[in-house]
Amino acid sequence: MACSFRLTYSTRMTTASASSKRHGLARAISKMGLASRTEAARQIMGGMVRVNGKIIRDPEYPVRMGLDRIETGAGHAETRQFMAIMLNKPRGLLTTRSDEKQRATVYDYLPEDMPWLSPVGRLDKASEGLLLFCNDPAWAAGITSPESGPDKTYHVQIDCVPDQGLLKRLRAGVQTEVGFLAAKRIELLRQGQKNAWLEIVLDEGRNRQIRRLLEGFDIGVLRLIRTAIGALPLGSLPKGQWRKLTEDDLTLLNHA
């Protein structure tokens, strides 16, 4: 019989993190890292989930994360321990649990018996590098927050060799169809005869921000690698491999 999980946030989540915003029950369980939304819905409709002691069978039943007590399964209550990992995401993977077209996802590189972890932010299919996962939505929200989250550093190979004038215009930003886009910092790392590598630092994470910024100057992206989040580097972690974050890693992120 499956164990139940009482909603008990780790000590990293403060009372202030609790939100009065309501989410559907299946979505809340998924955001808490206890199960995928599909699995959560199955458990709910099977009568395996309680909210504040009452069995709920509606996956869209509104709950307040951090305020309502949510239990799944039928066994003993169990405190969920905080867990976070990093993955060196290869190019060509979707940052999603499953895909209707059966395309490869980042979860193909994680053990099947690993507790449910959600991606902290996204990397698009063509991008690679440092991707975090965790089971604490409040911690994840802090990492991805444009206002208070750490900077994200990328190494980007482009299809031209920029002169100082182009670099200056890139740093100034550009107006696009999705609004004004700019980076916090752009530096030339190295260059060849036909292409170059830039280091681009973002203090927000808008969808395809770097690609759209460069497209605004007719610059094509050949490779895009996230190399650091805050002071936490990707380091020497091999492509397609993952590891748990250490206390030192978490300190680097939290200080950022």
N, C-alpha and C positions, 0 to 999 in steps of 0.2 A: 504494500500500500504506500502511496506517495506521501512524503512528509509535507507538513504545512509550513508556511513561512509567515511569521508575524511581521508586519511592517515595523521594523526597528532600524532607523538609520544609524550609520556608524557615528562615532564621536566626531567625525569631521563635519557632520551636518549640524548646524546650530538651530535653535528654535526659530530664529529669524528666517531660516531658509524655507520653513513651511509656508505653503501658499494656499490662499483661499480660492484660487482659480480652480474650477472644476474640470475634470477630464473623464472621458468614458472609462469604465472599470478595466476593460481589456487593455486600453492604451496605458492606463496608469500602471498596471502590472508589468507591461513591457518596459515602460520608462524606469521602473524600479529595478529592472534587470532580473526579474524572477522568471520570465518566460517570454517567448516571442508573442506578438499580439494574436497570431492564429492559435497558438497553444493555449494562451490565456483565455481566449473566447471559448475554446473547447472545454476547458476546466470549468468556466463559469456556467455554461449551459448544462454541464454534467453535475451541477450542484456541489462543486468542490471548493467554492470560494465564499467566504463570509466577509461582510463589511460591518464593522462595529457589532460583531457577534451574530449577525443575521445572514442567512444564506441568500445570495443574490444570483439570479439566473439570466440577467440581462447584461450582455457585454458592454452596452452603452450606458449603463447605470452611472450617474454622475457622482464622483468622489473628489475629495480634496486631499491631494497628496501631502503627507506630513501631518495631517490633522485626523483623517479617518483611519481607523485600524483595519488593515486588510490582511486576511489570512487565506492561504490556498492549500489544497490538499485536505487530508483527513487525519493526519497523524499529529505528532507533538509539535508545539510551536518552537521555532528555531530562529535565533538571531542571525541575520545576514551580515557577514563580515565584508568590510570594504575590500575591493579587489580592482586593480587597474593594471593594464599591460600595454606594451607598445609593439607594433608590427611594422616591419619594413615592407610596405605595400609594393608589390610589383606592378608594373604597367599592365593595363588590360583587365583589371578586376573592378567590379562594381562594389561600392560601399553600401551593401544591403545584405539582409539575411538570405533572401532567395529572389530569384528572377523568373518571371513567367516565360521568358525565352530560353531558360536553362543556361544562361551565360555564367561564367565563373564569377565568384564573389570573394570578398576578403575572408569570409567564414570557411572557405575551402582550405585555408591555411591555418586554421585553429583546430585543436583537438575536439572531437565530437563529444567527449565527456566533460569538457570545460563548462563551468557554471555560466549561465547566460550573462553576456556582457554586451553593452551597446556601444557603437562607435561614438567617439567624442569629436563632433564635427565630421567633415567629409573630405575625401579626395576624389576627384572625378576619375572616370575610367582611364583616361590617358595620362593621369598624373601618378606619381610614385613617391615613396619615402615614408616619413614618420606619421603613423596613424595611431591614436590612442583609443583604448576601449576601457570602460569601467561599468560598475553596477550601481553607481550613485548618481542619479540625475542632477542633484544639487551641485555636486562637485563638477560634473560635466558642464553644467550651465555656467559655472564660474570660469572654466577654461575657455569656453567659446564666446563669452560675453564681449561685445565690441567695446564696452565702456571700461571694464575692469580686467578682462582676460589678458594673458601674456601675448606678446608679439609672436608671429609665425614667420620663420625664415625659409626662403626658397632659393634654390639654384636653378636658373632657367637658361637653357641653350636656345638662342634665337638664330634666325636665318639671315642675319646681316651683321656687319661690323659697325656699331654706332660711333659717331664722332661726338665731341663734347657738346655740340649744338643739339643733337638728338637726345643725348642723355639729359640735358637741361630741360628739354620739352617733356620728356618722360617723367621727370621728377615733378614737373608742374601739374601733371595730370591731364585728363581729357574728358570732354563731355560726350557721352555715348547714349544709345537708345534706352539704357537702363539707368541713366543718371550720370553724375560726375564721378569719375573713378581716379584714384591716385594711390600711390604707395607711401608708406612712412619713410622708406629709404630705398634707393636704387644705386648700386655700385657696379662698375665693370670689374669682373673677376679676372678674365683672360680672353684672348681673342686669337683667331686664326685668320686665314686669308678670306674665308667666306662666311664664317659665323663666329659667335662669341657667347660667353657665359656671363650672365648677370646675377648678382645677389639682390633679391628683392625681399624687403621686410614689410609685412602687413600688420596693422593694428586692428583690423576687422576682417571678417571672413565672408564677404559677399560672393554669391555664386559665380564661379569662373572669372573672378575679379582680375587676376593677372592676365589671363588669355584675352579678356575683353579690353583691358588697358592697352596691351600691346597691339591688338587688332586696330585700335584707334589710330595707330601710327603705321599701319600696314606692315607690321612685324609679325612673322610667323613663329610659333613655338615648336621647337624640335624635341625638347625634353623639359619636364618640369618636376623637380624633386623637392619635397619638403624636408629640410635638413635639421630643423630645430623648432621647438615650441618653447618660448621663453628662453630660459637658460638650459633647458634639457635638450641635448643633441641626439641625433639619430646614432651618431658614433659608428662603430664598426659592425653593428648588427647586420648579418647577411640578408640579402634580399629574400623575401618570403619567410623569414624567421621571426619569431616573437619571443618576448621575455616579460616577466613580471616587473613592475616598477618597484624599486627599492625605496626605503625611507629617504635616502639621499635624493633620489629622483623626485619624490613628492615635495621635498623641501625646495628644490630648484623651481618647480612649478608654482608652489604656493607663494614663495617669495616674489616671483614675477608678478 
